[in-house]
């Protein structure tokens, strides 16, 4: 029997994860327009960009300027990603970044080196440094992520026990430092998950950490994104990270196609939740408009479904 949550938090990652994988660098004015549209949808957290090396991710080189120029809406958090201490310091000194302190871990050593230029074991030590850095800045940790939780294009299958061991390390680390760890995020970074594997992972993580809130970062690389989200919803998961119009992906994941690794699509996720009777606080029509604007900016068909068809309310109302 499904145990759907009554309310689901959807965190938008499109402006960062969406545009970082594109070979073209899109004008900042277009991305500002998109972020402003997203701000008016009811989304409460929007990842604007990332403070990472412009040598490797030139698409994010103007993130600081983005934060200066977007139109802010009260009640919306505008966040950024960083992968090392230097990026964190940039985020701290940039204009009005809402800092969501994260812990990041990789059971795939190869992907860890690709994405963070450090081995998995080195990343464990870096998490100790990050926790102490966040404490020194009086920043509560928002979430801990384990990437490539179901498989890796470089290393193949990732065992569930390996993933659980990484979560165990992060939980123990926070306990040692006497800090709260509100959310444990299972990240299917390369789209290897399937609904049954998702349910098994969530069940096992619940046994490991019975009181923890569980979130998911799902990629729709092989068309399983919305099915995996449904599986997670049926297990009571109430936080998901998504990308408007299904845009995005990791530039270091080894996929052949620029948009092959897009996140689960925001408007499709909102539509499914509403059809299941789950509240999101998001206006579907407005998020569809934002998705259509995204497709207009990219100048190519994107992978979202509902953005091309609309929802069902207009038909139910006989319009």
Secondary structure, DSSP 8 states (H G I E B T S, - for coil): -----SB-EEEE-IIIIIHHT-SS---HHHHHHHHHHHHTTT-SEEEEEEE--TTT-GGGTTHHHHHHHS---TT-EEEEEESSHHHHHHHHHSTT----EEEEEES-HHHHHHHHSS-HHHHHHHHHHHHHHHHHTT--EEEEEEESSSEETTTEE--HHHHHHHHHHHHHHHHHTT----EEEEEETTS---HHHHHHHHHHHHHHSTT-EEEEEEB-TTS-HHHHHHHHHHTT--EEEEBGGG----TTS--SSTTTT-B-BHHHHHHHHHHTT-B-S--HHHHHHHHHHHHHHHTS--S-SHHHH--SHHHHTT-
